[in-house]
């Protein structure tokens, strides 16, 4: 049961991280008129942050304590 609670706390922390990553002050930092490999910087940031959150969630769920 303690393992389940620890995973729940980690998932809540990841949700909070996602809220921070996709909120105004951070998004404003990447809203610049440039490109990254031909992709606007803001779109690249959103995709990379989204993929990172998914990878972290998968790691937390699959982790065996």
N, CA, C and O of each residue as an XYZ file, in Angstrom:
260
protein
N       0.824     -1.197      0.000
C       0.000      0.000      0.000
C       0.865      1.256      0.000
O       0.487      2.265     -0.596
N       2.010      1.208      0.654
C       2.887      2.369      0.695
C       3.436      2.678     -0.695
O       3.647      3.841     -1.038
N       3.671      1.624     -1.506
C       4.156      1.820     -2.868
C       3.117      2.573     -3.694
O       3.461      3.468     -4.465
N       1.852      2.211     -3.531
C       0.765      2.870     -4.248
C       0.672      4.346     -3.854
O       0.471      5.204     -4.714
N       0.815      4.641     -2.574
C       0.753      6.029     -2.107
C       1.934      6.838     -2.624
O       1.780      8.008     -2.977
N       3.121      6.219     -2.670
C       4.303      6.930     -3.167
C       4.141      7.255     -4.648
O       4.487      8.352     -5.088
N       3.613      6.298     -5.419
C       3.389      6.568     -6.842
C       2.342      7.660     -7.027
O       2.464      8.498     -7.920
N       1.317      7.648     -6.185
C       0.298      8.684     -6.262
C       0.870     10.061     -5.992
O       0.522     11.029     -6.668
N       1.745     10.150     -5.008
C       2.367     11.435     -4.697
C       3.270     11.893     -5.834
O       3.325     13.082     -6.148
N       3.972     10.959     -6.444
C       4.832     11.325     -7.572
C       4.011     11.778     -8.769
O       4.395     12.710     -9.476
N       2.882     11.119     -8.996
C       2.022     11.525    -10.108
C       1.420     12.913     -9.864
O       1.285     13.703    -10.799
N       1.063     13.207     -8.631
C       0.562     14.546     -8.297
C       1.661     15.582     -8.519
O       1.395     16.669     -9.032
N       2.886     15.253     -8.137
C       4.003     16.171     -8.365
C       4.225     16.399     -9.858
O       4.525     17.519    -10.272
N       4.081     15.351    -10.671
C       4.221     15.518    -12.117
C       3.090     16.366    -12.693
O       3.310     17.149    -13.617
N       1.904     16.217    -12.160
C       0.777     17.051    -12.593
C       1.051     18.519    -12.275
O       0.782     19.401    -13.091
N       1.577     18.766    -11.107
C       1.925     20.137    -10.732
C       3.038     20.679    -11.625
O       3.009     21.846    -12.014
N       4.020     19.832    -11.953
C       5.081     20.247    -12.869
C       4.497     20.598    -14.224
O       4.901     21.585    -14.838
N       3.544     19.792    -14.700
C       2.892     20.086    -15.968
C       2.147     21.409    -15.938
O       2.174     22.164    -16.909
N       1.484     21.690    -14.828
C       0.792     22.974    -14.690
C       1.770     24.135    -14.749
O       1.463     25.176    -15.329
N       2.922     23.969    -14.164
C       3.937     25.029    -14.196
C       4.511     25.181    -15.603
O       4.674     26.297    -16.097
N       4.817     24.045    -16.250
C       5.435     24.102    -17.579
C       4.510     24.708    -18.632
O       4.982     25.338    -19.578
N       3.201     24.525    -18.478
C       2.263     25.001    -19.485
C       1.483     26.227    -19.029
O       0.395     26.495    -19.540
N       2.027     26.972    -18.076
C       1.375     28.178    -17.594
C       2.057     29.411    -18.187
O       3.131     29.306    -18.780
N       1.441     30.557    -18.028
C       1.868     31.782    -18.705
C       3.342     32.169    -18.525
O       4.015     32.370    -19.536
N       3.877     32.284    -17.333
C       5.233     32.836    -17.266
C       6.265     32.006    -18.026
O       7.174     32.561    -18.643
N       6.132     30.703    -17.986
C       7.103     29.856    -18.676
C       6.860     29.888    -20.183
O       7.814     29.975    -20.957
N       5.607     29.820    -20.607
C       5.307     29.876    -22.039
C       5.762     31.194    -22.653
O       6.183     31.226    -23.809
N       5.682     32.274    -21.894
C       6.104     33.577    -22.410
C       7.604     33.609    -22.694
O       8.051     34.350    -23.569
N       8.375     32.823    -21.970
C       9.821     32.766    -22.213
C      10.147     32.200    -23.589
O      11.155     32.570    -24.191
N       9.300     31.305    -24.087
C       9.559     30.638    -25.358
C       8.783     31.242    -26.515
O       8.872     30.742    -27.636
N       8.033     32.293    -26.276
C       7.279     32.964    -27.329
C       8.168     34.003    -28.004
O       7.975     35.208    -27.847
N       9.126     33.515    -28.743
C      10.087     34.379    -29.434
C       9.965     34.136    -30.942
O       9.535     33.062    -31.363
N      10.335     35.115    -31.741
C      10.195     34.972    -33.199
C      11.349     34.198    -33.827
O      11.985     34.703    -34.753
N      11.629     33.030    -33.367
C      12.698     32.217    -33.923
C      12.198     30.822    -34.243
O      11.047     30.476    -33.977
N      13.090     30.026    -34.820
C      12.731     28.650    -35.136
C      13.805     27.708    -34.614
O      14.955     28.093    -34.407
N      13.401     26.487    -34.412
C      14.310     25.422    -33.981
C      14.115     24.283    -34.968
O      13.113     23.570    -34.919
N      15.079     24.117    -35.862
C      14.977     23.129    -36.938
C      13.741     23.366    -37.808
O      13.099     22.418    -38.262
N      13.419     24.623    -38.031
C      12.289     24.991    -38.868
C      10.951     25.022    -38.156
O       9.934     25.330    -38.777
N      10.926     24.710    -36.869
C       9.692     24.697    -36.081
C       9.738     25.914    -35.149
O      10.769     26.172    -34.528
N       8.635     26.661    -35.044
C       8.641     27.789    -34.097
C       9.028     27.321    -32.688
O       8.647     26.232    -32.261
N       9.776     28.145    -31.987
C      10.332     27.774    -30.680
C       9.223     27.405    -29.696
O       9.370     26.438    -28.948
N       8.134     28.142    -29.681
C       7.047     27.852    -28.749
C       6.452     26.469    -29.007
O       6.193     25.721    -28.064
N       6.232     26.122    -30.285
C       5.679     24.804    -30.610
C       6.662     23.696    -30.233
O       6.255     22.652    -29.723
N       7.937     23.918    -30.478
C       8.950     22.919    -30.116
C       8.985     22.719    -28.603
O       9.083     21.589    -28.126
N       8.906     23.814    -27.853
C       8.905     23.706    -26.390
C       7.686     22.921    -25.896
O       7.815     22.038    -25.048
N       6.518     23.242    -26.424
C       5.307     22.552    -25.982
C       5.415     21.057    -26.273
O       5.078     20.238    -25.417
N       5.877     20.692    -27.458
C       5.996     19.277    -27.801
C       7.028     18.577    -26.928
O       6.780     17.466    -26.460
N       8.185     19.203    -26.697
C       9.233     18.582    -25.883
C       8.794     18.449    -24.431
O       9.033     17.413    -23.810
N       8.158     19.476    -23.880
C       7.684     19.406    -22.496
C       6.603     18.338    -22.346
O       6.576     17.612    -21.352
N       5.722     18.246    -23.324
C       4.657     17.238    -23.304
C       5.249     15.832    -23.354
O       4.843     14.956    -22.591
N       6.204     15.618    -24.250
C       6.854     14.307    -24.361
C       7.626     13.970    -23.086
O       7.631     12.816    -22.656
N       8.268     14.949    -22.485
C       8.996     14.722    -21.234
C       8.049     14.312    -20.109
O       8.356     13.402    -19.338
N       6.907     14.975    -20.012
C       5.932     14.607    -18.982
C       5.415     13.192    -19.185
O       5.257     12.449    -18.216
N       5.151     12.809    -20.425
C       4.689     11.450    -20.699
C       5.760     10.440    -20.323
O       5.453      9.409    -19.726
N       7.008     10.718    -20.662
C       8.100      9.802    -20.324
C       8.269      9.678    -18.812
O       8.485      8.580    -18.299
N       8.171     10.796    -18.098
C       8.295     10.751    -16.644
C       7.145      9.983    -16.007
O       7.353      9.242    -15.046
N       5.932     10.154    -16.534
C       4.791      9.404    -16.007
C       4.958      7.912    -16.238
O       4.658      7.109    -15.354
N       5.431      7.537    -17.411
C       5.663      6.121    -17.701
C       6.726      5.562    -16.772
O       6.606      4.435    -16.291
N       7.766      6.347    -16.519
C       8.836      5.890    -15.620
C       8.315      5.693    -14.200
O       8.667      4.712    -13.544
N       7.486      6.608    -13.724
C       6.932      6.494    -12.373
C       6.026      5.275    -12.274
O       6.093      4.532    -11.295
N       5.186      5.064    -13.272
C       4.242      3.952    -13.230
C       4.967      2.606    -13.295
O       4.593      1.666    -12.594
N       5.992      2.513    -14.127
C       6.692      1.246    -14.311
C       7.768      0.981    -13.261
O       8.304     -0.125    -13.189
N       8.083      1.975    -12.455
C       9.135      1.825    -11.450
C       8.701      0.860    -10.348
O       7.580      0.934     -9.844
N       9.593     -0.031     -9.991
C       9.298     -1.012     -8.930
C      10.125     -0.636     -7.709
O      11.352     -0.560     -7.774
N       9.442     -0.403     -6.599
C      10.133     -0.018     -5.361
C      10.372     -1.220     -4.483
O      10.941     -1.090     -3.400
